[in-house]
Amino acid sequence: MVQEDVIIQISQRLRDMCTEKRVTLQQLADAAGITKGVLSQIENCRTISSLNVLISLIKGLEIILDEFFSSIYVRDGQQKVIVRKKEN
């Protein structure tokens, strides 16, 4: 399912960015205003974060949205569609 694939990619991206930035689950949870347990559930695809929480997590990682979503793909049949913000 497309939605599940995107959720898995977002969860993996959060884990990867934490590792890359050397941010602990507790530090990121504190920055986003959520508990470590909730963050763990998001990272392990056991719950889906709201858009507000996801944006808070990305801000907590001190990266811009474009950077976070640059490797997130939506599979549309046989094609991959890159998720990007609309250019003005």
N, C-alpha and C positions, 0 to 999 in steps of 0.2 A: 504494500500500500504506500502511496506517495507520501502521505502525511507522516507515517511511521518512519520512513526513510529520512525525512528532514529532521524529525525529532532526534533520531539517533545521531545524525551528523552534528546537530547543535550540541548535544550532550558530549560527544567526542571532542568537538572544538573547544568547549569549556575546559575539559580535562587537559587537552593539549596546551591551551593557553596558560593554565595554572602552572603546568610543569615548566613551560618556556619562561614564564615570568617569575617562577619560583615563589608563587603565592600559595599559601596553605588554604585548605577548605575553610578553616575558621576565619582567616584574614579576609577572604573573599565574601564569606557569609556576613561578616561584620560590616564590610563596605557596602553591601547590598541591602542591609537591614533585614536579613532573614537568618534562620537558624542553620547551623552546620548540618543538622539532620535533613532539613528541606533541601539544601544544596546537594547533599549526597544523593537524595532521591531524584533530583533533576539530572545529575550527572549519570546516574544509573538507569535512566529512562523509566523510573517507577512513578513519576509524576511529571506533568507538563507545567512549566512556569507561565505566569501571565506575561504579557508583553512588558509591563512596567518592571517586573522582577528581572526579566531577561536584559532589558536596557540597563538596569542598575548593576547587574553582574558584569556586563560589558564595560560600563564606566568604572567599576571596581577593578577591572583588569587594566585600566588606563589605556584603552585602545579605542579607535573610532569604529563606528558601525561597519563601514566599508571593509575595514581590515578583518573584522570578525566574520563577516558573511562572504568574504572573497572566495572561500573554498566550499561554500554550501551550494549544493546542486539539487534541483528538482528534476527527477526523472519523468519525462513526458513520453511514454511509449519507449521508443528506442533512443530518443535524444536526451541530452542533459541540458537543462536550462539553468544558467547561472543567475542566482538571486542577487540583484544589485539595485541600488537606489536609482530613481529616475533622474536623468541629467536635465538641467534647465536650459 
